[in-house]
């Protein structure tokens, strides 16, 4: 969709990549043009989990590793068609979501330009 700007506690943040903010913040959204837009939020209880999200583009024929980072649970949202390979091949269409517990050997590939959004959930950091 059109570019989006979030206003979080009075501060503007143009969104071009995943952006973290506390769930209790006062948030409004503004689109730069009319039209549908998609937004994905990862919301976790801070005392129970840590989370992160990133966008992973990859070129035709290239492979991108999708695991091995110690996450207890990972979610992969296909933004373009792609194949995730591991113990078996999984064909993902745009907006398909794959949840994987402790993924270690998943590899993404595509026949065209590929883009995945990866969200990882980890146990909380040990107290200092």
Secondary structure, DSSP 8 states (H G I E B T S, - for coil): ---EEEEETTEEEEESS-----TTS-EEEEESSSS----------TTTEEEEEEEEEE-TT--EE---S--SEEEEEESS-EEEESSS-EEE-TT-EEEEET--S-EEE-SS-EEEEEEEEEE-----
